[in-house]
Amino acid sequence: MPRGAVVSFDDQRGLGEVADAGGQRYPFHCTAIADGTRTIAAGTHVDFEVVAGHLGRWEAAGITPVGDGPPAPARTPA
């Protein structure tokens, strides 16, 4: 399950974007928030799944807030 952060969320429209640790962004609808709250703050660190969406694009689903931030990027030894 990827870990990332909510980049943006529009409460009125119920639409947002989450970015994984590599910077890839995935749109989501408020119904994809796993706890049923239908709202989430930008900057919240989350675990999520990537699923095929209704419009032929990859979307985030099963969005679950986590207490710690995303993992640090892997570094290769010099």
C-alpha positions in Angstrom: 0.0 0.0 0.0 1.6 3.3 -1.0 2.1 6.1 1.5 1.9 9.7 0.6 0.2 13.0 1.5 -3.0 14.8 0.5 -1.9 17.6 -1.9 -5.2 19.3 -2.2 -8.9 18.8 -1.2 -11.9 20.9 -2.2 -14.6 20.4 0.5 -17.4 21.8 -1.7 -16.7 19.6 -4.7 -15.5 16.6 -2.6 -12.5 16.2 -4.9 -8.8 16.0 -4.0 -5.4 14.8 -5.0 -2.9 12.6 -3.1 0.8 12.3 -4.0 3.0 9.2 -3.3 6.6 9.4 -2.0 7.8 9.6 -5.6 5.6 12.6 -6.5 3.1 10.8 -8.6 -0.4 12.3 -8.1 -3.7 10.5 -8.0 -7.1 12.2 -7.9 -9.8 11.0 -5.5 -13.4 11.6 -4.5 -14.4 12.1 -0.9 -16.1 8.7 -0.9 -12.6 7.2 -1.1 -11.7 8.3 2.4 -11.9 5.1 4.4 -13.2 6.4 7.7 -16.3 7.8 6.1 -15.7 11.4 7.1 -15.8 12.7 3.5 -13.3 15.4 4.3 -9.5 15.5 4.8 -7.0 18.3 5.2 -4.3 19.1 2.7 -0.9 17.9 4.0 -2.4 14.9 5.9 -0.1 11.8 5.5 -2.0 8.9 4.3 -1.9 5.2 3.2 -3.9 4.5 0.0 -4.5 2.1 -2.8 -4.2 2.9 -6.5 -7.2 1.7 -8.5 -8.5 2.1 -12.1 -11.0 4.9 -12.0 -14.3 5.5 -13.9 -12.7 7.9 -16.4 -9.9 5.6 -17.5 -7.2 7.0 -15.1 -5.6 5.8 -12.0 -7.2 7.1 -8.8 -6.5 6.8 -5.0 -8.9 4.7 -2.9 -9.1 3.4 0.6 -7.4 6.6 1.9 -6.4 6.2 5.5 -4.7 8.9 7.6 -1.5 7.8 9.3 0.3 9.2 12.3 3.8 9.5 10.8 5.0 11.0 7.6 5.9 9.2 4.4 9.1 7.1 4.4 12.3 8.8 3.5 13.4 8.3 -0.1 15.9 5.5 -0.5 19.5 6.6 -0.9 22.1 4.8 -2.9 25.6 4.6 -1.5 28.1 6.9 -3.2 
